[in-house]
Amino acid sequence: MNKKISKAFLAIVLCLVTILAVPNVEVEAAKPKIKGGNKIIITQGSEHDLYIKLPKGLKRKQVKMSKIKYSNKGVVSIGSGGSYYPQTGLYNIGCDVYKTGKTKVSFTLKVKNKRYNYSITVISGKKYTNPVKSFKIGNREVASRFKKMMYGPSCNLNGKIIKVVPKRHWKLVAIVGYGYDGHDTIHTTFKNNTRIQTPGVEYYAVLCVTLKNTKTGVTQKLRVVGKDSPGG
């Protein structure tokens, strides 16, 4: 074997050794983000929904929240965890605000075999104000029912057109319907001025409309119960 072949052979061997010596490191995907950011301002006595976008089609038992902690207890509660919706991939966390104050909520979300740590700052201290000029379900105007509280009337929802007109300095964030398809809860997001209807859904139990004040940053969620549901 001449010197040129020997050098080439040695180079190949060294290259193979280098490749085999590098550990097989799995690159973890970026942490799923909370829609709307990690800071929320809510009115006392109100509710707010946090959403984390996860892959669709997971089993509910593959998504689990744990290690829930509050820096200032009693301001807000997210209960024992959230709800995962396989059809959309959304993990929904409901926040109930009980008193004025500021707290940092931290928790761990396990998705299959991966764990993600989250921290959210919640500020409560603003009084409730009606954020809508008009709130129509079909031909029924219900805006006046939200003058003093976030809970509106019971309405027939299925097949009705929802149209919301925010007051000045308020913008519409989301319209979400919680329905039932005979086996499971269905989470559906609707556009404004569209029909509350989804193929396969037997009825909608609750319709939630979230708005945000562009000057103060306060979010406010309004709720309507569906009359077409068994408990409506």
C-alpha positions in Angstrom: 0.0 0.0 0.0 1.6 3.3 -1.1 1.7 6.4 1.1 -1.1 8.2 -0.8 -3.6 5.3 -0.3 -2.5 5.0 3.4 -3.2 8.6 4.1 -6.6 8.4 2.4 -7.5 5.3 4.3 -6.4 6.9 7.6 -8.6 9.9 6.9 -11.7 7.8 6.3 -11.1 5.8 9.6 -10.7 9.0 11.6 -13.9 10.4 10.1 -15.9 7.3 11.0 -14.5 7.3 14.6 -15.5 11.0 15.0 -19.0 10.3 13.8 -19.5 7.3 16.0 -18.1 9.2 19.0 -20.7 12.0 18.8 -23.7 11.2 21.1 -27.2 10.9 19.6 -28.8 14.0 21.1 -32.5 14.5 20.6 -33.3 18.2 19.9 -36.5 19.0 21.9 -39.1 21.1 20.1 -39.8 24.7 21.4 -42.2 24.9 24.3 -45.8 25.4 23.2 -46.7 29.0 23.8 -49.7 30.3 25.8 -52.0 32.2 23.4 -52.1 35.9 24.4 -48.8 35.9 26.3 -47.7 35.2 29.9 -49.4 38.3 31.5 -53.1 38.8 31.9 -55.2 41.6 33.5 -58.7 40.5 34.6 -61.6 42.1 36.4 -62.4 40.8 39.9 -65.1 38.2 40.0 -64.5 37.3 36.4 -63.1 34.4 34.4 -60.5 34.0 31.8 -59.4 31.2 29.4 -55.8 30.4 28.7 -55.0 28.3 25.6 -51.9 26.3 24.8 -51.6 24.9 21.3 -50.6 21.2 21.3 -50.6 18.5 18.6 -54.0 17.3 17.5 -55.2 13.7 18.2 -53.5 13.0 21.5 -55.3 11.0 24.1 -56.5 13.0 27.1 -54.4 11.0 29.5 -51.3 11.9 27.5 -51.7 15.6 28.6 -51.5 16.3 32.3 -50.9 19.4 34.5 -49.1 19.2 37.8 -47.1 21.3 40.4 -49.5 24.2 40.4 -48.2 27.0 42.6 -49.3 30.6 43.4 -47.0 33.4 44.7 -50.1 35.1 46.3 -52.8 32.6 47.2 -56.5 33.5 46.9 -56.3 36.0 44.0 -56.9 33.4 41.3 -57.5 29.7 40.9 -57.0 27.4 38.0 -58.4 24.4 39.9 -56.6 21.1 39.5 -55.8 21.6 35.8 -57.2 22.2 32.3 -58.9 20.3 29.5 -57.3 19.0 26.3 -59.4 18.9 23.1 -58.1 16.3 20.6 -60.0 17.8 17.6 -58.2 21.2 17.8 -55.1 20.3 19.9 -55.9 23.1 22.3 -55.3 22.8 26.0 -57.8 25.0 27.8 -57.1 26.4 31.3 -59.9 28.3 33.1 -58.9 31.0 35.5 -61.3 32.2 38.2 -60.5 35.5 39.8 -61.7 35.9 43.4 -60.1 39.2 44.7 -57.9 42.1 43.7 -54.2 41.6 43.7 -51.3 40.2 41.8 -50.0 36.7 41.7 -47.7 34.5 39.6 -49.1 31.1 38.7 -46.6 28.4 37.8 -47.3 24.8 36.7 -45.8 21.9 34.7 -47.5 20.5 31.7 -46.6 17.0 30.7 -47.3 16.2 27.0 -46.6 12.5 26.4 -43.0 12.0 27.6 -42.0 15.7 27.6 -42.4 18.3 30.4 -42.8 22.0 30.0 -42.7 24.6 32.8 -44.9 27.7 32.6 -45.2 30.9 34.7 -48.1 33.4 34.2 -48.6 36.8 35.9 -52.2 37.5 36.8 -53.3 41.0 37.8 -56.8 41.7 39.2 -58.1 45.1 40.3 -60.3 46.6 37.7 -64.0 46.9 38.2 -66.3 45.1 35.7 -67.6 47.2 32.8 -69.9 46.1 30.0 -67.5 45.8 26.9 -70.2 45.5 24.2 -72.4 47.9 22.4 -74.4 45.1 20.7 -74.5 41.4 21.3 -76.9 39.6 19.0 -77.8 35.9 18.9 -80.0 35.5 15.9 -82.5 38.4 16.1 -82.2 38.6 19.9 -80.3 41.6 21.3 -78.8 40.8 24.7 -76.2 43.5 25.3 -78.2 45.1 28.1 -77.9 41.8 30.1 -74.1 42.4 30.5 -74.4 45.9 32.1 -73.5 44.6 35.6 -72.2 41.1 35.1 -70.5 38.8 32.7 -73.3 36.2 32.7 -76.0 36.8 30.0 -79.3 35.0 29.4 -80.0 31.5 28.3 -80.5 31.3 24.5 -81.1 28.9 21.8 -77.6 28.8 20.2 -77.6 26.1 17.5 -77.9 27.5 14.0 -78.1 31.1 15.2 -75.8 33.9 13.9 -73.6 35.5 16.6 -72.7 39.2 16.0 -70.8 41.2 18.6 -70.1 44.9 18.4 -67.5 46.1 21.0 -67.7 49.5 22.7 -65.0 52.1 22.1 -61.5 51.0 23.2 -62.6 47.3 23.3 -61.7 44.7 20.7 -63.1 41.2 20.1 -60.5 38.5 20.9 -62.4 35.2 20.6 -65.8 33.6 20.3 -65.7 30.0 21.6 -68.5 27.4 21.8 -68.4 24.4 24.0 -70.6 21.7 22.5 -71.2 18.0 22.7 -71.2 15.4 19.9 -72.8 12.6 21.8 -69.5 11.2 23.1 -67.2 14.1 23.9 -66.9 17.8 24.5 -66.2 19.8 21.3 -64.3 23.1 21.4 -65.2 25.3 18.4 -63.9 28.8 17.6 -66.3 31.0 15.6 -65.8 34.1 13.6 -67.9 37.2 14.3 -71.1 37.5 12.4 -71.2 33.7 11.5 -73.5 30.9 12.3 -73.1 28.8 15.5 -73.1 25.5 13.8 -70.7 22.6 13.4 -71.4 19.2 11.7 -71.8 16.4 14.3 -72.4 18.7 17.3 -75.7 17.9 19.0 -75.8 21.1 21.0 -73.7 23.9 22.5 -73.8 24.1 26.2 -72.0 27.4 26.6 -70.9 30.3 24.3 -68.0 32.4 25.6 -67.0 35.8 24.1 -63.7 37.3 25.2 -62.9 41.0 24.6 -59.8 43.1 25.5 -59.6 46.8 26.4 -56.9 48.4 24.1 -56.1 51.2 26.6 -56.0 49.3 29.9 -55.2 45.8 28.7 -58.0 44.3 30.8 -59.7 41.2 29.3 -63.3 40.4 29.9 -65.2 37.2 29.1 -69.0 37.1 28.6 -70.9 33.9 28.9 -74.2 32.7 27.4 -75.8 29.3 28.3 -77.4 27.3 25.5 -81.1 26.6 26.0 -80.8 23.7 23.5 -78.5 21.7 25.9 -80.2 19.3 28.4 -79.3 21.6 31.3 -80.1 24.9 29.5 
